[in-house]
Amino acid sequence: MMLPFALLILLLMFAWVSFLDFPWSWVNYLVLGIEATAAIFVLIIEYEGMRTQGAAGWTSFSFVGGSLYFAFVLFLARLMVWGYFKFIV
């Protein structure tokens, strides 16, 4: 159940980084690597959480929140790079 959700988040993050259009191609690979690693950890934790009784599933909410925070940090980084190339160089 969590797999399509994690893949959707990965796809949206890739679209966001592509939209930000960093001047270096390694940023795309780095962001996708970080997001894929986080998604794998979340999927492992959620799979193990299916066996327990109680409040399972909070990891997926933190994954979404962390991805949104990471997207905002990437936006700020791109804004700083744009400002550097626009006003300093």
PyMOL Python script that loads the backbone (N, CA, C, O; Angstrom):
from pymol import cmd

cmd.read_pdbstr("""\
ATOM      1  N   MET A   1       0.815  -1.195   0.000  1.00  0.00           N
ATOM      2  CA  MET A   1       0.000   0.000   0.000  1.00  0.00           C
ATOM      3  C   MET A   1       0.862   1.266   0.000  1.00  0.00           C
ATOM      4  O   MET A   1       0.488   2.287  -0.577  1.00  0.00           O
ATOM      5  N   MET A   2       1.995   1.181   0.642  1.00  0.00           N
ATOM      6  CA  MET A   2       2.871   2.341   0.745  1.00  0.00           C
ATOM      7  C   MET A   2       3.735   2.531  -0.498  1.00  0.00           C
ATOM      8  O   MET A   2       4.202   3.640  -0.756  1.00  0.00           O
ATOM      9  N   LEU A   3       3.953   1.473  -1.266  1.00  0.00           N
ATOM     10  CA  LEU A   3       4.850   1.552  -2.419  1.00  0.00           C
ATOM     11  C   LEU A   3       4.395   2.560  -3.470  1.00  0.00           C
ATOM     12  O   LEU A   3       5.219   3.365  -3.904  1.00  0.00           O
ATOM     13  N   PRO A   4       3.131   2.566  -3.906  1.00  0.00           N
ATOM     14  CA  PRO A   4       2.737   3.586  -4.894  1.00  0.00           C
ATOM     15  C   PRO A   4       2.863   5.008  -4.340  1.00  0.00           C
ATOM     16  O   PRO A   4       3.191   5.942  -5.072  1.00  0.00           O
ATOM     17  N   PHE A   5       2.601   5.159  -3.052  1.00  0.00           N
ATOM     18  CA  PHE A   5       2.716   6.465  -2.424  1.00  0.00           C
ATOM     19  C   PHE A   5       4.168   6.942  -2.422  1.00  0.00           C
ATOM     20  O   PHE A   5       4.440   8.102  -2.732  1.00  0.00           O
ATOM     21  N   ALA A   6       5.094   6.058  -2.077  1.00  0.00           N
ATOM     22  CA  ALA A   6       6.517   6.419  -2.068  1.00  0.00           C
ATOM     23  C   ALA A   6       7.009   6.724  -3.480  1.00  0.00           C
ATOM     24  O   ALA A   6       7.801   7.646  -3.676  1.00  0.00           O
ATOM     25  N   LEU A   7       6.551   5.964  -4.448  1.00  0.00           N
ATOM     26  CA  LEU A   7       6.946   6.227  -5.832  1.00  0.00           C
ATOM     27  C   LEU A   7       6.391   7.561  -6.328  1.00  0.00           C
ATOM     28  O   LEU A   7       7.050   8.264  -7.094  1.00  0.00           O
ATOM     29  N   LEU A   8       5.190   7.906  -5.893  1.00  0.00           N
ATOM     30  CA  LEU A   8       4.615   9.196  -6.256  1.00  0.00           C
ATOM     31  C   LEU A   8       5.434  10.341  -5.670  1.00  0.00           C
ATOM     32  O   LEU A   8       5.681  11.339  -6.346  1.00  0.00           O
ATOM     33  N   ILE A   9       5.853  10.199  -4.417  1.00  0.00           N
ATOM     34  CA  ILE A   9       6.680  11.225  -3.790  1.00  0.00           C
ATOM     35  C   ILE A   9       8.015  11.353  -4.525  1.00  0.00           C
ATOM     36  O   ILE A   9       8.493  12.463  -4.756  1.00  0.00           O
ATOM     37  N   LEU A  10       8.616  10.219  -4.892  1.00  0.00           N
ATOM     38  CA  LEU A  10       9.874  10.255  -5.647  1.00  0.00           C
ATOM     39  C   LEU A  10       9.695  10.954  -6.996  1.00  0.00           C
ATOM     40  O   LEU A  10      10.539  11.751  -7.403  1.00  0.00           O
ATOM     41  N   LEU A  11       8.613  10.657  -7.671  1.00  0.00           N
ATOM     42  CA  LEU A  11       8.338  11.266  -8.969  1.00  0.00           C
ATOM     43  C   LEU A  11       8.111  12.772  -8.835  1.00  0.00           C
ATOM     44  O   LEU A  11       8.604  13.553  -9.649  1.00  0.00           O
ATOM     45  N   LEU A  12       7.367  13.174  -7.812  1.00  0.00           N
ATOM     46  CA  LEU A  12       7.135  14.601  -7.596  1.00  0.00           C
ATOM     47  C   LEU A  12       8.422  15.340  -7.239  1.00  0.00           C
ATOM     48  O   LEU A  12       8.630  16.476  -7.665  1.00  0.00           O
ATOM     49  N   MET A  13       9.285  14.691  -6.456  1.00  0.00           N
ATOM     50  CA  MET A  13      10.552  15.325  -6.108  1.00  0.00           C
ATOM     51  C   MET A  13      11.448  15.461  -7.342  1.00  0.00           C
ATOM     52  O   MET A  13      12.122  16.477  -7.512  1.00  0.00           O
ATOM     53  N   PHE A  14      11.457  14.447  -8.195  1.00  0.00           N
ATOM     54  CA  PHE A  14      12.231  14.543  -9.430  1.00  0.00           C
ATOM     55  C   PHE A  14      11.697  15.669 -10.316  1.00  0.00           C
ATOM     56  O   PHE A  14      12.475  16.412 -10.915  1.00  0.00           O
ATOM     57  N   ALA A  15      10.378  15.793 -10.399  1.00  0.00           N
ATOM     58  CA  ALA A  15       9.790  16.874 -11.195  1.00  0.00           C
ATOM     59  C   ALA A  15      10.142  18.234 -10.602  1.00  0.00           C
ATOM     60  O   ALA A  15      10.397  19.185 -11.341  1.00  0.00           O
ATOM     61  N   TRP A  16      10.157  18.337  -9.265  1.00  0.00           N
ATOM     62  CA  TRP A  16      10.484  19.607  -8.613  1.00  0.00           C
ATOM     63  C   TRP A  16      11.933  20.003  -8.871  1.00  0.00           C
ATOM     64  O   TRP A  16      12.218  21.164  -9.167  1.00  0.00           O
ATOM     65  N   VAL A  17      12.856  19.035  -8.758  1.00  0.00           N
ATOM     66  CA  VAL A  17      14.273  19.331  -8.995  1.00  0.00           C
ATOM     67  C   VAL A  17      14.505  19.662 -10.463  1.00  0.00           C
ATOM     68  O   VAL A  17      15.330  20.519 -10.781  1.00  0.00           O
ATOM     69  N   SER A  18      13.795  18.998 -11.350  1.00  0.00           N
ATOM     70  CA  SER A  18      13.910  19.325 -12.772  1.00  0.00           C
ATOM     71  C   SER A  18      13.375  20.724 -13.054  1.00  0.00           C
ATOM     72  O   SER A  18      13.921  21.446 -13.889  1.00  0.00           O
ATOM     73  N   PHE A  19      12.305  21.105 -12.357  1.00  0.00           N
ATOM     74  CA  PHE A  19      11.743  22.448 -12.519  1.00  0.00           C
ATOM     75  C   PHE A  19      12.699  23.518 -11.993  1.00  0.00           C
ATOM     76  O   PHE A  19      12.822  24.590 -12.585  1.00  0.00           O
ATOM     77  N   LEU A  20      13.375  23.226 -10.881  1.00  0.00           N
ATOM     78  CA  LEU A  20      14.314  24.197 -10.317  1.00  0.00           C
ATOM     79  C   LEU A  20      15.519  24.412 -11.223  1.00  0.00           C
ATOM     80  O   LEU A  20      16.112  25.490 -11.210  1.00  0.00           O
ATOM     81  N   ASP A  21      15.889  23.408 -12.005  1.00  0.00           N
ATOM     82  CA  ASP A  21      16.927  23.519 -13.034  1.00  0.00           C
ATOM     83  C   ASP A  21      18.249  24.037 -12.471  1.00  0.00           C
ATOM     84  O   ASP A  21      18.718  25.119 -12.826  1.00  0.00           O
ATOM     85  N   PHE A  22      18.834  23.233 -11.586  1.00  0.00           N
ATOM     86  CA  PHE A  22      20.149  23.575 -11.058  1.00  0.00           C
ATOM     87  C   PHE A  22      21.176  23.542 -12.185  1.00  0.00           C
ATOM     88  O   PHE A  22      21.042  22.757 -13.123  1.00  0.00           O
ATOM     89  N   PRO A  23      22.211  24.399 -12.098  1.00  0.00           N
ATOM     90  CA  PRO A  23      23.196  24.422 -13.179  1.00  0.00           C
ATOM     91  C   PRO A  23      24.138  23.216 -13.186  1.00  0.00           C
ATOM     92  O   PRO A  23      24.934  23.073 -14.114  1.00  0.00           O
ATOM     93  N   TRP A  24      24.067  22.361 -12.191  1.00  0.00           N
ATOM     94  CA  TRP A  24      24.909  21.169 -12.115  1.00  0.00           C
ATOM     95  C   TRP A  24      24.028  19.928 -12.170  1.00  0.00           C
ATOM     96  O   TRP A  24      23.017  19.846 -11.472  1.00  0.00           O
ATOM     97  N   SER A  25      24.410  18.973 -12.993  1.00  0.00           N
ATOM     98  CA  SER A  25      23.588  17.769 -13.140  1.00  0.00           C
ATOM     99  C   SER A  25      23.708  16.833 -11.939  1.00  0.00           C
ATOM    100  O   SER A  25      22.813  16.019 -11.712  1.00  0.00           O
ATOM    101  N   TRP A  26      24.787  16.929 -11.166  1.00  0.00           N
ATOM    102  CA  TRP A  26      24.949  16.025 -10.034  1.00  0.00           C
ATOM    103  C   TRP A  26      23.931  16.285  -8.940  1.00  0.00           C
ATOM    104  O   TRP A  26      23.693  15.415  -8.103  1.00  0.00           O
ATOM    105  N   VAL A  27      23.322  17.467  -8.929  1.00  0.00           N
ATOM    106  CA  VAL A  27      22.300  17.761  -7.914  1.00  0.00           C
ATOM    107  C   VAL A  27      21.090  16.851  -8.115  1.00  0.00           C
ATOM    108  O   VAL A  27      20.507  16.371  -7.142  1.00  0.00           O
ATOM    109  N   ASN A  28      20.712  16.613  -9.362  1.00  0.00           N
ATOM    110  CA  ASN A  28      19.584  15.717  -9.637  1.00  0.00           C
ATOM    111  C   ASN A  28      19.851  14.320  -9.104  1.00  0.00           C
ATOM    112  O   ASN A  28      18.988  13.713  -8.470  1.00  0.00           O
ATOM    113  N   TYR A  29      21.039  13.816  -9.362  1.00  0.00           N
ATOM    114  CA  TYR A  29      21.382  12.473  -8.902  1.00  0.00           C
ATOM    115  C   TYR A  29      21.461  12.402  -7.379  1.00  0.00           C
ATOM    116  O   TYR A  29      21.040  11.415  -6.775  1.00  0.00           O
ATOM    117  N   LEU A  30      21.996  13.442  -6.769  1.00  0.00           N
ATOM    118  CA  LEU A  30      22.107  13.468  -5.323  1.00  0.00           C
ATOM    119  C   LEU A  30      20.727  13.474  -4.663  1.00  0.00           C
ATOM    120  O   LEU A  30      20.481  12.716  -3.724  1.00  0.00           O
ATOM    121  N   VAL A  31      19.841  14.319  -5.149  1.00  0.00           N
ATOM    122  CA  VAL A  31      18.495  14.409  -4.575  1.00  0.00           C
ATOM    123  C   VAL A  31      17.740  13.095  -4.767  1.00  0.00           C
ATOM    124  O   VAL A  31      17.090  12.613  -3.840  1.00  0.00           O
ATOM    125  N   LEU A  32      17.822  12.521  -5.953  1.00  0.00           N
ATOM    126  CA  LEU A  32      17.133  11.248  -6.182  1.00  0.00           C
ATOM    127  C   LEU A  32      17.722  10.132  -5.328  1.00  0.00           C
ATOM    128  O   LEU A  32      16.988   9.261  -4.861  1.00  0.00           O
ATOM    129  N   GLY A  33      19.024  10.145  -5.119  1.00  0.00           N
ATOM    130  CA  GLY A  33      19.638   9.145  -4.260  1.00  0.00           C
ATOM    131  C   GLY A  33      19.186   9.275  -2.815  1.00  0.00           C
ATOM    132  O   GLY A  33      18.891   8.276  -2.159  1.00  0.00           O
ATOM    133  N   ILE A  34      19.130  10.495  -2.322  1.00  0.00           N
ATOM    134  CA  ILE A  34      18.672  10.726  -0.946  1.00  0.00           C
ATOM    135  C   ILE A  34      17.218  10.325  -0.792  1.00  0.00           C
ATOM    136  O   ILE A  34      16.857   9.656   0.176  1.00  0.00           O
ATOM    137  N   GLU A  35      16.384  10.726  -1.731  1.00  0.00           N
ATOM    138  CA  GLU A  35      14.958  10.393  -1.648  1.00  0.00           C
ATOM    139  C   GLU A  35      14.715   8.890  -1.785  1.00  0.00           C
ATOM    140  O   GLU A  35      13.875   8.332  -1.080  1.00  0.00           O
ATOM    141  N   ALA A  36      15.442   8.237  -2.684  1.00  0.00           N
ATOM    142  CA  ALA A  36      15.264   6.791  -2.855  1.00  0.00           C
ATOM    143  C   ALA A  36      15.713   6.040  -1.608  1.00  0.00           C
ATOM    144  O   ALA A  36      15.063   5.079  -1.198  1.00  0.00           O
ATOM    145  N   THR A  37      16.819   6.467  -1.001  1.00  0.00           N
ATOM    146  CA  THR A  37      17.276   5.833   0.230  1.00  0.00           C
ATOM    147  C   THR A  37      16.269   6.024   1.349  1.00  0.00           C
ATOM    148  O   THR A  37      15.984   5.087   2.096  1.00  0.00           O
ATOM    149  N   ALA A  38      15.729   7.223   1.472  1.00  0.00           N
ATOM    150  CA  ALA A  38      14.715   7.482   2.498  1.00  0.00           C
ATOM    151  C   ALA A  38      13.454   6.645   2.248  1.00  0.00           C
ATOM    152  O   ALA A  38      12.857   6.114   3.184  1.00  0.00           O
ATOM    153  N   ALA A  39      13.061   6.535   0.979  1.00  0.00           N
ATOM    154  CA  ALA A  39      11.868   5.740   0.659  1.00  0.00           C
ATOM    155  C   ALA A  39      12.082   4.264   0.972  1.00  0.00           C
ATOM    156  O   ALA A  39      11.168   3.590   1.448  1.00  0.00           O
ATOM    157  N   ILE A  40      13.279   3.764   0.708  1.00  0.00           N
ATOM    158  CA  ILE A  40      13.562   2.358   1.027  1.00  0.00           C
ATOM    159  C   ILE A  40      13.484   2.129   2.528  1.00  0.00           C
ATOM    160  O   ILE A  40      12.900   1.141   2.975  1.00  0.00           O
ATOM    161  N   PHE A  41      14.070   3.035   3.313  1.00  0.00           N
ATOM    162  CA  PHE A  41      13.984   2.894   4.764  1.00  0.00           C
ATOM    163  C   PHE A  41      12.547   2.967   5.252  1.00  0.00           C
ATOM    164  O   PHE A  41      12.154   2.206   6.136  1.00  0.00           O
ATOM    165  N   VAL A  42      11.763   3.866   4.691  1.00  0.00           N
ATOM    166  CA  VAL A  42      10.355   3.990   5.097  1.00  0.00           C
ATOM    167  C   VAL A  42       9.582   2.730   4.733  1.00  0.00           C
ATOM    168  O   VAL A  42       8.767   2.254   5.523  1.00  0.00           O
ATOM    169  N   LEU A  43       9.827   2.190   3.554  1.00  0.00           N
ATOM    170  CA  LEU A  43       9.138   0.966   3.160  1.00  0.00           C
ATOM    171  C   LEU A  43       9.499  -0.208   4.062  1.00  0.00           C
ATOM    172  O   LEU A  43       8.637  -1.020   4.396  1.00  0.00           O
ATOM    173  N   ILE A  44      10.755  -0.302   4.456  1.00  0.00           N
ATOM    174  CA  ILE A  44      11.167  -1.370   5.372  1.00  0.00           C
ATOM    175  C   ILE A  44      10.494  -1.197   6.731  1.00  0.00           C
ATOM    176  O   ILE A  44       9.990  -2.164   7.303  1.00  0.00           O
ATOM    177  N   ILE A  45      10.486   0.007   7.240  1.00  0.00           N
ATOM    178  CA  ILE A  45       9.866   0.265   8.542  1.00  0.00           C
ATOM    179  C   ILE A  45       8.361   0.024   8.490  1.00  0.00           C
ATOM    180  O   ILE A  45       7.799  -0.556   9.419  1.00  0.00           O
ATOM    181  N   GLU A  46       7.710   0.454   7.432  1.00  0.00           N
ATOM    182  CA  GLU A  46       6.266   0.250   7.310  1.00  0.00           C
ATOM    183  C   GLU A  46       5.923  -1.235   7.158  1.00  0.00           C
ATOM    184  O   GLU A  46       4.895  -1.691   7.659  1.00  0.00           O
ATOM    185  N   TYR A  47       6.777  -1.981   6.473  1.00  0.00           N
ATOM    186  CA  TYR A  47       6.533  -3.412   6.330  1.00  0.00           C
ATOM    187  C   TYR A  47       6.634  -4.108   7.679  1.00  0.00           C
ATOM    188  O   TYR A  47       5.820  -4.972   8.006  1.00  0.00           O
ATOM    189  N   GLU A  48       7.634  -3.726   8.453  1.00  0.00           N
ATOM    190  CA  GLU A  48       7.768  -4.306   9.797  1.00  0.00           C
ATOM    191  C   GLU A  48       6.650  -3.823  10.710  1.00  0.00           C
ATOM    192  O   GLU A  48       6.240  -4.547  11.618  1.00  0.00           O
ATOM    193  N   GLY A  49       6.153  -2.619  10.485  1.00  0.00           N
ATOM    194  CA  GLY A  49       5.082  -2.069  11.303  1.00  0.00           C
ATOM    195  C   GLY A  49       3.733  -2.716  11.058  1.00  0.00           C
ATOM    196  O   GLY A  49       2.824  -2.574  11.876  1.00  0.00           O
ATOM    197  N   MET A  50       3.585  -3.428   9.944  1.00  0.00           N
ATOM    198  CA  MET A  50       2.314  -4.116   9.674  1.00  0.00           C
ATOM    199  C   MET A  50       2.072  -5.236  10.670  1.00  0.00           C
ATOM    200  O   MET A  50       0.928  -5.636  10.885  1.00  0.00           O
ATOM    201  N   ARG A  51       3.127  -5.744  11.276  1.00  0.00           N
ATOM    202  CA  ARG A  51       2.998  -6.862  12.209  1.00  0.00           C
ATOM    203  C   ARG A  51       2.622  -6.431  13.617  1.00  0.00           C
ATOM    204  O   ARG A  51       2.251  -7.274  14.434  1.00  0.00           O
ATOM    205  N   THR A  52       2.707  -5.160  13.918  1.00  0.00           N
ATOM    206  CA  THR A  52       2.445  -4.689  15.271  1.00  0.00           C
ATOM    207  C   THR A  52       1.037  -4.147  15.389  1.00  0.00           C
ATOM    208  O   THR A  52       0.427  -3.731  14.404  1.00  0.00           O
ATOM    209  N   GLN A  53       0.538  -4.158  16.595  1.00  0.00           N
ATOM    210  CA  GLN A  53      -0.763  -3.558  16.889  1.00  0.00           C
ATOM    211  C   GLN A  53      -0.542  -2.118  17.341  1.00  0.00           C
ATOM    212  O   GLN A  53       0.470  -1.813  17.972  1.00  0.00           O
ATOM    213  N   GLY A  54      -1.456  -1.259  17.031  1.00  0.00           N
ATOM    214  CA  GLY A  54      -1.342   0.118  17.506  1.00  0.00           C
ATOM    215  C   GLY A  54      -1.120   1.107  16.383  1.00  0.00           C
ATOM    216  O   GLY A  54      -1.556   0.913  15.247  1.00  0.00           O
ATOM    217  N   ALA A  55      -0.435   2.161  16.737  1.00  0.00           N
ATOM    218  CA  ALA A  55      -0.269   3.292  15.830  1.00  0.00           C
ATOM    219  C   ALA A  55       0.905   3.054  14.888  1.00  0.00           C
ATOM    220  O   ALA A  55       2.018   3.510  15.149  1.00  0.00           O
ATOM    221  N   ALA A  56       0.663   2.359  13.823  1.00  0.00           N
ATOM    222  CA  ALA A  56       1.670   2.202  12.772  1.00  0.00           C
ATOM    223  C   ALA A  56       1.317   3.155  11.641  1.00  0.00           C
ATOM    224  O   ALA A  56       0.153   3.520  11.479  1.00  0.00           O
ATOM    225  N   GLY A  57       2.282   3.550  10.880  1.00  0.00           N
ATOM    226  CA  GLY A  57       2.021   4.424   9.747  1.00  0.00           C
ATOM    227  C   GLY A  57       2.488   5.846   9.933  1.00  0.00           C
ATOM    228  O   GLY A  57       2.348   6.662   9.022  1.00  0.00           O
ATOM    229  N   TRP A  58       3.040   6.166  11.090  1.00  0.00           N
ATOM    230  CA  TRP A  58       3.516   7.524  11.299  1.00  0.00           C
ATOM    231  C   TRP A  58       4.785   7.806  10.511  1.00  0.00           C
ATOM    232  O   TRP A  58       5.118   8.963  10.255  1.00  0.00           O
ATOM    233  N   THR A  59       5.480   6.769  10.132  1.00  0.00           N
ATOM    234  CA  THR A  59       6.703   6.954   9.360  1.00  0.00           C
ATOM    235  C   THR A  59       6.400   7.548   7.989  1.00  0.00           C
ATOM    236  O   THR A  59       7.178   8.349   7.472  1.00  0.00           O
ATOM    237  N   SER A  60       5.281   7.162   7.405  1.00  0.00           N
ATOM    238  CA  SER A  60       4.926   7.705   6.095  1.00  0.00           C
ATOM    239  C   SER A  60       4.613   9.193   6.186  1.00  0.00           C
ATOM    240  O   SER A  60       4.923   9.950   5.266  1.00  0.00           O
ATOM    241  N   PHE A  61       4.001   9.618   7.289  1.00  0.00           N
ATOM    242  CA  PHE A  61       3.747  11.050   7.458  1.00  0.00           C
ATOM    243  C   PHE A  61       5.050  11.822   7.625  1.00  0.00           C
ATOM    244  O   PHE A  61       5.193  12.924   7.095  1.00  0.00           O
ATOM    245  N   SER A  62       5.991  11.252   8.354  1.00  0.00           N
ATOM    246  CA  SER A  62       7.275  11.936   8.502  1.00  0.00           C
ATOM    247  C   SER A  62       8.048  11.941   7.190  1.00  0.00           C
ATOM    248  O   SER A  62       8.802  12.878   6.926  1.00  0.00           O
ATOM    249  N   PHE A  63       7.874  10.905   6.358  1.00  0.00           N
ATOM    250  CA  PHE A  63       8.505  10.881   5.043  1.00  0.00           C
ATOM    251  C   PHE A  63       7.968  12.009   4.166  1.00  0.00           C
ATOM    252  O   PHE A  63       8.734  12.683   3.477  1.00  0.00           O
ATOM    253  N   VAL A  64       6.671  12.209   4.193  1.00  0.00           N
ATOM    254  CA  VAL A  64       6.074  13.297   3.408  1.00  0.00           C
ATOM    255  C   VAL A  64       6.527  14.650   3.944  1.00  0.00           C
ATOM    256  O   VAL A  64       6.898  15.535   3.173  1.00  0.00           O
ATOM    257  N   GLY A  65       6.497  14.808   5.262  1.00  0.00           N
ATOM    258  CA  GLY A  65       6.939  16.068   5.859  1.00  0.00           C
ATOM    259  C   GLY A  65       8.402  16.342   5.583  1.00  0.00           C
ATOM    260  O   GLY A  65       8.780  17.475   5.285  1.00  0.00           O
ATOM    261  N   GLY A  66       9.229  15.313   5.680  1.00  0.00           N
ATOM    262  CA  GLY A  66      10.651  15.480   5.380  1.00  0.00           C
ATOM    263  C   GLY A  66      10.894  15.815   3.927  1.00  0.00           C
ATOM    264  O   GLY A  66      11.779  16.608   3.606  1.00  0.00           O
ATOM    265  N   SER A  67      10.109  15.212   3.042  1.00  0.00           N
ATOM    266  CA  SER A  67      10.255  15.513   1.611  1.00  0.00           C
ATOM    267  C   SER A  67       9.830  16.949   1.306  1.00  0.00           C
ATOM    268  O   SER A  67      10.459  17.622   0.490  1.00  0.00           O
ATOM    269  N   LEU A  68       8.776  17.413   1.951  1.00  0.00           N
ATOM    270  CA  LEU A  68       8.357  18.804   1.752  1.00  0.00           C
ATOM    271  C   LEU A  68       9.408  19.776   2.290  1.00  0.00           C
ATOM    272  O   LEU A  68       9.702  20.792   1.660  1.00  0.00           O
ATOM    273  N   TYR A  69       9.960  19.461   3.438  1.00  0.00           N
ATOM    274  CA  TYR A  69      11.020  20.302   4.001  1.00  0.00           C
ATOM    275  C   TYR A  69      12.238  20.302   3.084  1.00  0.00           C
ATOM    276  O   TYR A  69      12.828  21.356   2.845  1.00  0.00           O
ATOM    277  N   PHE A  70      12.619  19.144   2.570  1.00  0.00           N
ATOM    278  CA  PHE A  70      13.755  19.023   1.663  1.00  0.00           C
ATOM    279  C   PHE A  70      13.495  19.811   0.376  1.00  0.00           C
ATOM    280  O   PHE A  70      14.409  20.443  -0.153  1.00  0.00           O
ATOM    281  N   ALA A  71      12.263  19.779  -0.129  1.00  0.00           N
ATOM    282  CA  ALA A  71      11.913  20.540  -1.331  1.00  0.00           C
ATOM    283  C   ALA A  71      12.036  22.040  -1.071  1.00  0.00           C
ATOM    284  O   ALA A  71      12.488  22.784  -1.941  1.00  0.00           O
ATOM    285  N   PHE A  72      11.639  22.488   0.121  1.00  0.00           N
ATOM    286  CA  PHE A  72      11.766  23.899   0.458  1.00  0.00           C
ATOM    287  C   PHE A  72      13.230  24.308   0.577  1.00  0.00           C
ATOM    288  O   PHE A  72      13.608  25.390   0.126  1.00  0.00           O
ATOM    289  N   VAL A  73      14.055  23.457   1.178  1.00  0.00           N
ATOM    290  CA  VAL A  73      15.493  23.741   1.298  1.00  0.00           C
ATOM    291  C   VAL A  73      16.132  23.795  -0.093  1.00  0.00           C
ATOM    292  O   VAL A  73      16.993  24.637  -0.349  1.00  0.00           O
ATOM    293  N   LEU A  74      15.712  22.896  -0.989  1.00  0.00           N
ATOM    294  CA  LEU A  74      16.226  22.941  -2.359  1.00  0.00           C
ATOM    295  C   LEU A  74      15.824  24.233  -3.059  1.00  0.00           C
ATOM    296  O   LEU A  74      16.615  24.803  -3.811  1.00  0.00           O
ATOM    297  N   PHE A  75      14.610  24.696  -2.820  1.00  0.00           N
ATOM    298  CA  PHE A  75      14.167  25.966  -3.396  1.00  0.00           C
ATOM    299  C   PHE A  75      15.031  27.121  -2.890  1.00  0.00           C
ATOM    300  O   PHE A  75      15.443  27.981  -3.668  1.00  0.00           O
ATOM    301  N   LEU A  76      15.301  27.135  -1.583  1.00  0.00           N
ATOM    302  CA  LEU A  76      16.154  28.187  -1.042  1.00  0.00           C
ATOM    303  C   LEU A  76      17.568  28.108  -1.594  1.00  0.00           C
ATOM    304  O   LEU A  76      18.187  29.135  -1.871  1.00  0.00           O
ATOM    305  N   ALA A  77      18.084  26.891  -1.756  1.00  0.00           N
ATOM    306  CA  ALA A  77      19.421  26.730  -2.331  1.00  0.00           C
ATOM    307  C   ALA A  77      19.454  27.229  -3.771  1.00  0.00           C
ATOM    308  O   ALA A  77      20.415  27.880  -4.182  1.00  0.00           O
ATOM    309  N   ARG A  78      18.419  26.929  -4.530  1.00  0.00           N
ATOM    310  CA  ARG A  78      18.369  27.392  -5.924  1.00  0.00           C
ATOM    311  C   ARG A  78      18.257  28.908  -5.980  1.00  0.00           C
ATOM    312  O   ARG A  78      18.834  29.543  -6.862  1.00  0.00           O
ATOM    313  N   LEU A  79      17.523  29.484  -5.053  1.00  0.00           N
ATOM    314  CA  LEU A  79      17.400  30.930  -4.989  1.00  0.00           C
ATOM    315  C   LEU A  79      18.748  31.579  -4.679  1.00  0.00           C
ATOM    316  O   LEU A  79      19.085  32.620  -5.243  1.00  0.00           O
ATOM    317  N   MET A  80      19.516  30.961  -3.782  1.00  0.00           N
ATOM    318  CA  MET A  80      20.845  31.476  -3.469  1.00  0.00           C
ATOM    319  C   MET A  80      21.791  31.336  -4.658  1.00  0.00           C
ATOM    320  O   MET A  80      22.593  32.234  -4.914  1.00  0.00           O
ATOM    321  N   VAL A  81      21.710  30.225  -5.385  1.00  0.00           N
ATOM    322  CA  VAL A  81      22.552  30.033  -6.569  1.00  0.00           C
ATOM    323  C   VAL A  81      22.186  31.051  -7.638  1.00  0.00           C
ATOM    324  O   VAL A  81      23.067  31.620  -8.283  1.00  0.00           O
ATOM    325  N   TRP A  82      20.896  31.282  -7.828  1.00  0.00           N
ATOM    326  CA  TRP A  82      20.453  32.278  -8.801  1.00  0.00           C
ATOM    327  C   TRP A  82      20.971  33.669  -8.422  1.00  0.00           C
ATOM    328  O   TRP A  82      21.461  34.407  -9.277  1.00  0.00           O
ATOM    329  N   GLY A  83      20.860  34.019  -7.149  1.00  0.00           N
ATOM    330  CA  GLY A  83      21.345  35.315  -6.695  1.00  0.00           C
ATOM    331  C   GLY A  83      22.844  35.467  -6.862  1.00  0.00           C
ATOM    332  O   GLY A  83      23.339  36.544  -7.196  1.00  0.00           O
ATOM    333  N   TYR A  84      23.564  34.375  -6.625  1.00  0.00           N
ATOM    334  CA  TYR A  84      25.015  34.415  -6.794  1.00  0.00           C
ATOM    335  C   TYR A  84      25.383  34.672  -8.251  1.00  0.00           C
ATOM    336  O   TYR A  84      26.220  35.526  -8.542  1.00  0.00           O
ATOM    337  N   PHE A  85      24.760  33.936  -9.161  1.00  0.00           N
ATOM    338  CA  PHE A  85      25.081  34.107 -10.576  1.00  0.00           C
ATOM    339  C   PHE A  85      24.539  35.425 -11.139  1.00  0.00           C
ATOM    340  O   PHE A  85      25.111  35.972 -12.082  1.00  0.00           O
ATOM    341  N   LYS A  86      23.467  35.928 -10.581  1.00  0.00           N
ATOM    342  CA  LYS A  86      22.851  37.156 -11.082  1.00  0.00           C
ATOM    343  C   LYS A  86      23.605  38.391 -10.601  1.00  0.00           C
ATOM    344  O   LYS A  86      23.832  39.314 -11.384  1.00  0.00           O
ATOM    345  N   PHE A  87      23.996  38.424  -9.331  1.00  0.00           N
ATOM    346  CA  PHE A  87      24.529  39.657  -8.760  1.00  0.00           C
ATOM    347  C   PHE A  87      26.027  39.641  -8.468  1.00  0.00           C
ATOM    348  O   PHE A  87      26.650  40.701  -8.400  1.00  0.00           O
ATOM    349  N   ILE A  88      26.607  38.476  -8.297  1.00  0.00           N
ATOM    350  CA  ILE A  88      28.030  38.427  -7.917  1.00  0.00           C
ATOM    351  C   ILE A  88      28.918  38.085  -9.106  1.00  0.00           C
ATOM    352  O   ILE A  88      29.963  38.709  -9.293  1.00  0.00           O
ATOM    353  N   VAL A  89      28.531  37.129  -9.892  1.00  0.00           N
ATOM    354  CA  VAL A  89      29.383  36.715 -11.017  1.00  0.00           C
ATOM    355  C   VAL A  89      29.131  37.551 -12.233  1.00  0.00           C
ATOM    356  O   VAL A  89      29.761  37.340 -13.269  1.00  0.00           O
TER     357      VAL A  89
END
""", "prot")
cmd.dss("prot")
cmd.show_as("cartoon", "prot")
cmd.util.cbc("prot")
cmd.orient("prot")
